[in-house]
Amino acid sequence: MRKALKVLIKAVLTAAVATGILLGAAHYVTLPVTSPGMTGTSLKREETSVRTNLTGKVKVIVLVDNEGYVKGLRTAWGIAMYVETPHARFLFDTGPDPTVLKYNAGRFGVNLSNIDFVIISHCHGDHVGGLPLIAKLKPGVKVYVPQHSGLQNYVRGLGLTPVLVNKTTEVAPGVWVLKPLYGPPWEEGVAVATRLGLAVLVGCSHPGVDRIVEVAVHDLSTGKVYAVIGGFHLMGAPENIIAEEMDNLASLGVVKVYPLHCSGSEVKEYLRSKYPSMLGVGGVGLELTFPASSDCG
């Protein structure tokens, strides 16, 4: 009964906040090479050229969110994060509106034409709406999407290069797209290696933020997750479901949690009361810096 209720509630919330699902026929690039340093036989590493020595740190900047955090930035329902590691610069989701993404990136001095790739968590409009801007600034750049998301024709139609993901895949040293899970819809997260542990980025967490983190723990040899950042899709959810997912994160050893976008105030209240040291506050303009993993340069 609890699982059935959880699925039903997430389906209702999805219908309430989603701005649309984009469909298309299958077309994808196979990612055939198993990555060293990862566990299991289903993991892949893409053959790609990467930058080196960009910075000695991992930086995550929330460029789009519906909650204000830094003055002077625009808010919009959705999420987009700019990530910089010693080997790559990329966007995780793009928000709902190219103008908001462009404005906030400009305020931060982030040059989006320098990104190496884009990762899209799932097919809803509040996560893919900024892609037309990327198509203008970086034509042909790779965009990683869940294999069954139906996004490939839309991405290709913008002049970008869709890459469909069905297994945990290393797309740059220390950066993994996590195996997509079904919510609905199909959704993937991102794990970035830091010296403190993995930073896991999530879009809406329709399948459950705890389940996405479990993929990172299971698939990656580091095993340790330090921070989880993004939308948890628990706005208005019953307390027992919120408690279950947050308790699971705590049991997985997560140190910091930054609930953004569709997470809801109830999640923050629960963390504040039971796990106060875990709660991280943020919104558009949140900037987090982690020491880079020595294993990744």
C-alpha positions in Angstrom: 0.0 0.0 0.0 2.8 2.4 0.9 4.6 1.9 -2.5 1.3 2.3 -4.3 0.4 5.5 -2.5 3.9 6.9 -3.2 3.6 6.2 -6.9 0.2 7.8 -7.0 1.2 10.9 -5.2 4.3 11.4 -7.4 2.2 10.9 -10.5 -0.3 13.6 -9.3 2.6 16.0 -8.5 4.2 15.3 -11.8 1.0 16.2 -13.7 0.7 19.4 -11.6 4.1 20.8 -12.3 5.3 19.3 -15.6 5.1 21.7 -18.5 5.1 18.9 -21.1 6.8 15.8 -22.3 8.7 15.8 -25.6 8.5 12.7 -27.7 10.6 11.4 -30.5 11.9 8.2 -32.3 14.9 6.4 -31.0 18.3 7.4 -32.2 21.3 7.2 -30.0 25.1 6.8 -29.7 26.2 3.5 -28.1 28.6 3.9 -25.2 30.5 0.6 -25.3 33.6 1.0 -23.1 33.6 -0.2 -19.4 35.2 2.4 -17.1 38.0 1.4 -14.8 37.3 2.4 -11.2 33.6 1.4 -11.3 31.9 -1.7 -10.1 29.6 -4.1 -11.9 29.4 -5.1 -15.6 26.7 -2.6 -16.7 28.9 0.5 -16.5 30.2 2.4 -19.4 32.7 5.1 -20.2 32.3 7.3 -23.2 35.2 7.8 -25.5 35.6 11.6 -25.5 38.2 14.2 -25.4 38.2 16.2 -22.1 39.9 19.3 -20.8 42.5 19.2 -18.1 43.6 21.5 -15.3 40.6 23.8 -15.5 40.6 24.3 -11.8 41.7 22.4 -8.7 38.2 22.5 -7.4 34.6 21.3 -8.2 32.2 24.2 -8.5 28.4 23.9 -8.7 26.3 27.1 -9.4 22.5 27.0 -9.5 21.8 29.2 -12.5 18.0 28.6 -12.5 15.6 27.9 -9.7 12.1 29.0 -8.6 13.4 30.1 -5.2 15.4 33.3 -4.8 18.7 33.1 -2.9 21.0 35.7 -4.4 19.7 39.2 -5.1 19.7 40.4 -8.6 19.0 37.1 -10.3 15.8 36.0 -12.0 13.7 33.1 -10.8 11.7 30.6 -12.9 10.0 27.3 -12.2 12.7 24.8 -13.1 16.3 24.2 -12.4 19.7 24.5 -14.1 23.2 24.0 -12.6 26.5 24.9 -14.1 29.3 22.6 -13.0 33.1 23.0 -13.4 35.6 20.3 -12.5 39.3 19.9 -13.2 38.4 18.2 -16.5 35.1 19.6 -17.8 32.5 22.4 -17.8 28.9 21.3 -18.2 25.2 22.2 -17.6 22.9 19.9 -15.7 19.4 20.8 -16.9 18.6 24.2 -18.5 15.5 25.5 -16.8 12.3 26.5 -18.6 13.4 29.7 -20.4 16.5 30.6 -22.5 16.2 34.3 -21.4 16.4 33.5 -17.7 19.3 31.1 -18.2 21.2 33.6 -20.3 20.6 36.5 -17.9 21.6 34.6 -14.7 24.7 33.1 -16.4 25.7 36.6 -17.5 25.4 37.9 -14.0 27.7 35.1 -12.7 30.2 35.6 -15.6 29.5 32.1 -16.8 30.3 31.8 -20.5 27.9 29.0 -21.7 29.7 28.8 -25.1 32.6 27.2 -23.2 30.6 24.2 -21.9 31.7 20.7 -23.0 28.4 19.0 -22.8 24.9 19.1 -21.3 23.1 16.5 -19.2 19.3 16.5 -19.0 17.7 14.8 -16.1 14.3 14.1 -17.8 11.9 15.3 -20.5 9.8 18.0 -18.7 9.8 21.5 -20.1 11.1 23.2 -17.0 14.3 21.3 -17.4 14.8 21.4 -21.2 13.5 24.9 -22.0 16.9 26.5 -22.1 18.3 24.2 -24.8 17.6 26.6 -27.7 20.1 29.0 -26.1 22.7 26.3 -25.9 22.0 25.5 -29.6 22.9 29.1 -30.5 25.9 29.3 -28.3 27.4 25.8 -28.9 25.9 24.1 -32.0 26.4 20.4 -32.1 27.4 20.0 -28.4 26.5 16.6 -26.9 23.4 16.4 -24.8 23.0 13.3 -22.6 19.4 12.2 -22.1 17.7 9.1 -20.6 17.3 6.5 -23.4 13.6 6.2 -23.1 12.9 10.0 -22.5 11.8 10.6 -26.1 14.0 13.7 -26.2 16.3 12.7 -29.0 14.4 14.2 -32.0 13.9 17.5 -30.1 17.6 17.7 -29.2 18.6 16.8 -32.8 16.2 19.3 -34.2 17.9 22.1 -32.4 21.2 21.2 -34.0 22.6 19.5 -30.9 23.9 15.9 -30.6 21.7 13.6 -28.5 23.4 10.8 -26.6 21.0 8.3 -25.0 22.0 6.8 -21.7 20.8 3.5 -20.3 23.6 2.7 -17.9 25.8 4.6 -15.5 28.3 6.2 -17.8 31.5 8.2 -17.2 31.3 11.2 -19.5 34.5 13.0 -18.2 37.0 12.0 -15.6 35.1 12.0 -12.3 31.7 12.8 -13.8 29.1 10.1 -14.3 25.6 10.2 -15.7 23.7 7.8 -13.4 21.6 4.9 -14.8 18.1 6.3 -15.5 15.2 5.1 -13.3 11.5 5.2 -14.0 9.4 7.6 -12.0 7.5 8.2 -14.2 9.1 9.6 -16.3 12.5 8.2 -16.9 15.1 10.3 -15.1 18.9 10.3 -14.6 21.1 12.1 -12.1 24.7 13.1 -12.1 27.6 12.1 -9.7 30.7 14.3 -9.5 33.8 13.1 -7.6 35.2 15.4 -4.9 37.7 14.8 -2.2 34.9 14.8 0.3 32.9 12.2 -1.6 30.4 12.3 -4.5 28.2 15.3 -5.1 25.0 13.9 -6.6 22.9 16.3 -8.7 19.2 15.6 -9.3 16.6 17.4 -11.4 13.2 16.4 -10.0 13.8 12.9 -8.5 10.5 11.5 -9.8 11.8 7.9 -9.0 12.8 9.0 -5.5 15.9 10.9 -4.5 17.0 8.1 -2.3 16.8 5.6 -5.2 18.9 7.9 -7.4 21.6 8.1 -4.7 21.5 4.3 -4.2 22.5 4.0 -7.9 25.5 6.2 -7.3 26.4 4.2 -4.2 26.0 0.8 -5.9 27.5 1.6 -9.3 30.6 3.7 -8.3 33.6 2.3 -6.5 33.9 5.4 -4.3 30.6 4.5 -2.6 30.5 7.6 -0.4 28.1 10.4 -1.2 28.8 13.7 0.5 26.2 16.0 -0.9 22.8 15.8 -2.8 21.7 18.9 -4.6 18.5 19.5 -6.6 14.8 18.9 -6.8 13.2 16.1 -4.6 9.6 16.3 -6.0 8.2 16.1 -2.5 6.2 19.3 -2.4 2.9 18.5 -0.5 3.9 14.8 0.0 2.8 13.1 3.2 5.2 13.2 6.1 5.8 9.4 6.1 7.1 9.6 2.5 9.3 12.5 3.2 10.6 10.8 6.3 11.3 7.6 4.4 13.3 9.3 1.7 15.3 11.6 4.0 16.0 8.8 6.5 17.3 6.7 3.6 19.6 9.4 2.6 20.9 9.6 6.2 21.4 5.9 6.3 23.4 6.0 3.0 25.8 8.4 4.8 24.9 11.6 3.0 26.4 14.6 4.8 24.7 17.6 3.1 21.4 17.9 1.4 20.3 21.0 -0.6 16.6 20.7 -1.4 15.8 23.0 -4.4 13.1 23.5 -7.1 10.2 21.0 -6.4 11.4 19.8 -3.0 8.9 21.7 -0.9 9.1 23.4 2.5 8.0 20.2 4.3 11.3 18.5 3.4 13.3 21.4 4.8 11.2 21.4 8.0 11.8 17.6 8.4 15.5 17.9 7.9 15.7 20.9 10.2 14.0 19.0 13.0 15.7 15.6 12.6 18.9 16.1 10.7 19.8 19.8 11.2 23.4 19.4 10.2 22.4 17.8 6.9 20.2 20.7 5.7 21.7 23.1 3.2 19.8 26.2 2.2 19.8 27.4 -1.4 18.1 28.6 -4.5 19.0 30.5 -7.6 22.6 31.8 -7.2 23.7 29.1 -4.7 27.4 28.4 -5.3 29.1 25.4 -3.8 32.8 24.7 -4.0 34.4 21.3 -3.2 38.0 20.2 -3.2 38.6 18.1 -6.3 39.2 14.4 -6.0 42.9 13.5 -6.3 41.9 10.5 -8.4 40.6 12.8 -11.1 43.4 15.2 -11.5 
